Amino acid sequence: MRREIETNLDDLKKQLAGMEREILEDFEKTGTSSTKVNGMTIYLNRQLWAGPKKEGEFATDEEYAVACKALVNSGLEVFVHPRFNTNTVSGWVREQEKLGQELPQAIKDALRVEEKFTIKTRKGA
């Protein structure tokens, strides 16, 4: 029973991911950021995420070391343990953007900062 439910959940997650890709593409083509469907608002959710600059799919220890050194040299050693937590650093990057603060050059050189868009919904009023 559990295996069947997990299989169904995996199938639903794949369907949802496919729908999300289609909606993101449609929003991009039409310049839309939200729409209402059946009393629900579907909208773009933007977040910035920071991580070490990387050549491959996953960052290497050396790439993390470069990013950690840049954080320490920029007075942000609080994020480094001996690696840094990407969620915490990403939160700091988002805060800097809200404040209109430019990131230090050493951080720009060592971290990749990318926007990620997802589709979210909320119940209409």
HELIX and SHEET records of a PDB file:
HELIX    1   1 ARG A    2  THR A   30  1                                  29    
HELIX    2   2 ASP A   61  ASN A   73  1                                  13    
HELIX    3   3 GLU A   77  PHE A   79  5                                   3    
HELIX    4   4 THR A   86  LYS A   98  1                                  13    
HELIX    5   5 GLN A  105  ALA A  110  1                                   6    
SHEET    1   A 3 SER A  34  VAL A  37  0                                        
SHEET    2   A 3 MET A  40  PRO A  52 -1                                        
SHEET    3   A 3 LEU A 111  LYS A 123 -1                                        
END                                                                             
